[in-house]
C-alpha cells in the first residue's frame, strides 16, 4: 500500500483515555506513514479544564506519525459538531479517513487492517465502512473467514470514504425527520428489528430526546440502502468508554468491552474482495443483541406509547 488514510481523533478532557488511544495508535504498523489529526474541543464547564490542560500539554510530546495536526477550538463545539467539522475539513484534501473515539485502544495491525479494507472495497458501493472493532461475539469454527459484512456500524475505529460518507446528510433536522418517518413505517421497523433488536430503542430515544446517536442512525442508513460495514472476526479495537466518562455510553459495572482480546496474529493477510453476507455472523450478532422476553415486551409497550403520545400531540396541534 502507498496510500494511507489520515486518522481523526476528537477529544476534550479525557486525558487518560486519549493518551492510551494515541500511544497504542503510534505503535501500529504504518503509523509513521499516517497523518494524525486531533480535534481538541474547548471546555464547556469547569470540570473539563483539568483534563483539557493535560491533553494540551501532552500533544507536543506525541511522536511516531508522519505528521500531527491540531484543530484547536476557541469555543465549545460539542462532541458531534467538533467531529463533523474536522471531518469536513479533512475531506477537502483526502478521499478517505479513519475516525476514532478518544477512548479506544488498538491492536498493532489496526492501521494495516483498515487501510487495506479502504483500498480493497473502495469501488464496492454496497460497503459503507471498514470497522476495526468486533463485538464481543465468538463465531463457531465452521465460519472460516477472517472478516464478515453486516448491516450495522461501529465508530470505535472506522475507515470511511469521502464519496460514500458525504451521501449521508449530516443535518440534524434531516436525521431526526428520517428517524421519525422510519418509526412510522412498521414494516421497516420490523425489518430492522430482525437485524438487531436494540436498533429500535436507540431510534426511539433519538426521536424523543432530539439527540443523534451516530451508530443508530447509520444502521438505519445501511439497512435502508442495502449497504454493509466490514468487520474483523477478531477485534482490532477495544473500548474503555463505559466508565461514566463518555457522553452517551454511561457506566457499566459489568463491562464486556474494556478487556476484549485484540488480534495478535500475522499482518500478512489479504481481505476477501468479494465477501458476501453470511448467515453465521448474522445469527450470532442477532443473538448477541437479542432482548430477553421481558425487555422485548417493555420495548413493545414503549413503541405503542411513543405512537400514542405522537397522536395526542398531533391532535392538540390540529
C-alpha positions in Angstrom: 0.0 0.0 0.0 1.2 3.5 -0.8 -1.9 5.5 0.2 -2.6 5.6 3.9 -5.7 7.3 5.3 -5.3 10.1 7.9 -6.7 9.4 11.4 -9.0 11.8 13.2 -9.4 11.7 17.0 -11.8 14.1 18.5 -11.3 14.8 22.2 -11.9 17.3 25.0 -10.8 16.4 28.5 -10.4 12.6 28.9 -6.6 12.7 29.3 -6.0 9.1 30.4 -8.2 7.7 27.7 -6.7 10.0 25.0 -3.1 9.2 25.9 -3.8 5.4 25.9 -5.5 5.8 22.5 -2.7 7.8 20.9 0.1 5.7 22.2 -1.5 2.4 21.0 -2.1 4.0 17.6 1.6 5.2 17.4 2.6 1.6 18.0 0.7 0.4 14.9 2.3 -0.8 11.8 2.3 2.1 9.3 1.9 4.8 12.0 5.0 6.5 10.6 3.2 6.8 7.2 0.0 8.2 8.8 -1.2 11.8 9.2 -2.8 12.3 12.6 -5.5 14.9 13.1 -6.6 15.8 16.7 -9.8 17.9 17.0 -9.5 19.4 20.5 -12.8 20.9 21.7 -12.9 23.9 24.1 -14.2 23.3 27.7 -17.8 23.8 28.3 -17.7 23.6 32.1 -15.2 24.0 35.0 -14.9 20.2 35.3 -13.4 20.0 31.8 -10.4 22.2 32.4 -8.0 19.9 34.3 -8.2 17.1 31.7 -8.2 19.6 28.8 -5.0 21.3 30.1 -3.3 17.9 30.5 -4.2 17.0 26.9 -2.8 20.3 25.6 0.4 19.7 27.5 0.7 16.1 26.2 0.0 16.8 22.5 3.5 18.4 21.8 5.1 15.2 23.1 3.3 12.9 20.6 5.6 11.2 18.1 5.6 8.3 15.7 3.4 9.7 12.9 4.0 11.2 9.5 2.5 14.5 10.7 0.4 15.7 13.6 -2.1 18.5 13.0 -4.2 20.0 15.8 -7.6 21.5 15.2 -7.9 23.6 18.4 -11.3 25.1 19.1 -11.7 28.6 20.6 -15.2 27.9 21.8 -17.1 24.7 22.6 -18.4 22.9 19.6 -19.8 19.9 21.3 -18.8 16.3 20.6 -20.8 15.9 17.4 -20.0 19.2 15.8 -16.4 19.0 16.7 -16.0 15.7 14.9 -18.2 16.7 11.9 -16.4 20.0 11.3 -13.0 18.3 11.5 -14.2 15.5 9.2 -15.4 18.1 6.6 -12.1 19.8 6.7 -10.1 16.6 6.2 -12.3 15.5 3.3 -11.3 18.7 1.5 -7.9 17.1 1.0 -8.3 13.4 1.4 -10.7 10.9 -0.2 -10.7 8.6 2.8 -10.0 8.7 6.5 -10.1 6.7 9.7 -12.1 8.1 12.6 -11.7 7.1 16.2 -13.2 7.9 19.6 -10.6 9.0 22.2 -11.3 6.0 24.4 -10.1 3.3 22.1 -7.0 1.1 22.2 -5.7 -0.6 19.1 -4.1 -3.8 18.1 -0.7 -3.5 16.4 -2.2 -4.1 12.9 -5.3 -1.8 13.2 -4.0 0.6 10.6 -2.9 -2.2 8.3 -6.4 -3.8 8.5 -8.4 -0.7 8.0 -6.2 0.8 5.3 -6.3 -2.5 3.4 -10.0 -2.6 3.6 -10.3 1.0 2.4 -8.4 0.1 -0.7 -10.0 -3.3 -1.4 -13.6 -2.1 -1.0 -13.4 1.4 -2.4 -15.3 0.5 -5.5 -17.9 -1.6 -3.8 -20.9 0.7 -3.4 -22.7 -1.8 -1.1 -19.9 -1.3 1.5 -20.1 1.9 3.5 -17.3 1.4 6.0 -14.4 -0.7 7.3 -14.7 -1.1 11.1 -11.8 -2.2 13.2 -14.0 -3.2 16.1 -15.6 -6.6 16.6 -18.4 -7.0 19.1 -17.7 -9.5 22.0 -19.1 -12.4 19.9 -17.2 -15.6 19.2 -18.2 -17.3 15.9 -18.0 -21.1 15.6 -15.0 -22.7 13.9 -17.3 -23.5 10.9 -17.0 -19.9 9.9 -13.6 -19.9 8.2 -13.3 -16.3 7.1 -11.3 -13.5 8.9 -13.9 -10.9 8.2 -17.7 -10.5 7.6 -20.1 -7.9 6.5 -23.1 -6.8 8.5 -25.8 -4.1 8.3 -24.5 -2.3 11.4 -21.8 0.3 12.2 -19.3 0.9 14.9 -17.5 4.3 15.4 -14.8 2.6 17.5 -12.1 3.0 14.9 -13.6 3.0 11.4 -12.5 3.8 7.9 -14.8 5.7 5.6 -14.6 7.1 2.1 -15.4 10.7 1.2 -17.7 9.7 -1.7 -19.9 7.4 0.3 -19.8 9.3 3.6 -20.9 12.6 2.1 -24.1 10.9 0.7 -25.3 10.8 4.3 -26.9 14.2 5.1 -25.4 15.4 8.5 -28.1 18.0 9.1 -29.7 17.3 12.5 -33.3 18.1 11.4 -32.9 15.8 8.4 -31.6 13.0 10.6 -34.4 13.4 13.2 -37.1 13.7 10.4 -35.8 10.4 8.8 -35.8 8.7 12.2 -39.4 9.7 12.9 -40.5 8.7 9.4 -38.8 5.3 9.9 -40.6 4.8 13.3 -43.9 5.4 11.5 -43.2 2.6 8.9 -44.0 -0.6 10.8 -42.6 -2.8 8.1 -39.3 -1.1 8.2 -39.2 -1.2 12.0 -39.7 -5.0 11.9 -37.0 -5.4 9.2 -34.5 -3.5 11.4 -35.6 -5.4 14.5 -34.8 -8.7 12.7 -31.2 -7.5 12.2 -30.6 -6.3 15.8 -33.3 -5.7 18.5 -31.5 -2.7 20.1 -31.7 -0.6 16.9 -35.4 0.3 17.6 -34.9 1.5 21.2 -32.0 3.7 20.1 -34.0 5.3 17.4 -36.9 6.0 19.7 -34.5 7.7 22.1 -33.3 9.9 19.2 -36.8 10.9 18.3 -37.9 11.6 21.8 -34.8 13.4 23.0 -34.0 15.2 19.8 -30.5 13.7 20.0 -28.4 12.0 17.4 -26.7 8.7 18.1 -24.4 8.2 15.1 -24.2 4.4 15.2 -28.0 4.1 15.4 -28.7 6.4 12.5 -26.1 4.8 10.3 -27.6 1.4 10.9 -30.9 2.8 9.6 -29.0 4.2 6.6 -27.2 0.9 5.8 -30.3 -1.3 6.1 -32.5 1.2 4.1 -29.9 1.3 1.3 -28.9 -2.4 1.3 -25.4 -1.5 2.4 -22.9 -3.1 4.8 -19.9 -2.5 7.0 -16.8 -4.8 7.0 -15.9 -6.2 10.5 -13.0 -8.4 11.6 -13.8 -11.7 13.3 -11.1 -10.8 15.9 -11.3 -7.2 17.1 -8.6 -4.7 16.3 -10.0 -2.3 18.9 -11.2 -2.3 22.5 -13.1 0.5 24.2 -12.9 1.8 27.8 -15.6 4.4 27.5 -18.3 2.7 29.6 -16.8 4.1 32.8 -19.1 7.1 33.1 -16.7 9.5 31.4 -18.3 9.5 28.0 -21.3 11.4 26.5 -23.6 8.5 25.6 -22.1 5.3 27.0 -22.8 5.8 30.7 -21.4 3.5 33.3 -21.4 -0.3 33.1 -20.5 -2.3 36.1 -20.1 -5.5 34.1 -18.3 -4.1 31.0 -17.7 -6.6 28.2 -15.8 -4.2 26.0 -12.8 -2.9 28.0 -10.9 -6.2 28.3 -11.6 -7.6 24.9 -8.7 -9.7 23.4 -7.1 -7.9 20.5 -5.8 -9.5 17.3 -2.1 -10.7 17.7 -1.7 -12.8 14.6 0.3 -12.0 11.4 -0.4 -8.9 9.4 0.4 -10.8 6.2 -3.2 -11.3 5.1 -5.5 -10.2 2.3 -9.1 -9.3 2.7 -11.7 -11.1 0.5 -12.8 -8.5 -2.1 -15.9 -10.5 -2.9 -17.1 -11.0 0.7 -20.9 -11.5 0.9 -23.4 -11.6 3.8 -23.3 -14.9 5.7 -25.9 -16.5 8.0 -23.5 -17.3 10.8 -22.4 -13.8 11.6 -26.0 -12.6 11.1 -27.4 -15.2 13.6 -24.7 -14.7 16.2 -25.0 -10.9 16.2 -28.8 -11.1 16.3 -28.5 -13.4 19.3 -25.9 -11.1 21.0 -28.2 -8.1 20.6 -31.4 -10.0 21.2 -33.6 -8.7 24.1 -35.0 -11.1 26.6 -38.7 -11.6 26.7 -39.3 -9.0 29.4 -37.2 -6.4 27.6 -39.0 -7.1 24.3 -42.4 -6.6 25.9 -41.1 -3.4 27.5 -39.8 -2.2 24.2 -43.1 -3.0 22.5 -45.0 -1.0 25.2 -42.6 1.9 24.7 -43.2 1.7 21.0 -47.0 1.8 21.4 -46.8 4.7 23.9 -44.5 6.6 21.6 -47.1 6.5 18.8 -49.9 7.2 21.2 -48.1 10.3 22.5 -47.4 11.4 18.9 -51.1 11.1 18.0 -52.1 13.1 21.1 -49.6 15.9 20.1 -50.9 16.0 16.6 -54.5 16.2 17.7 -53.6 19.1 20.0 -51.9 20.9 17.1 -55.0 20.4 14.9 
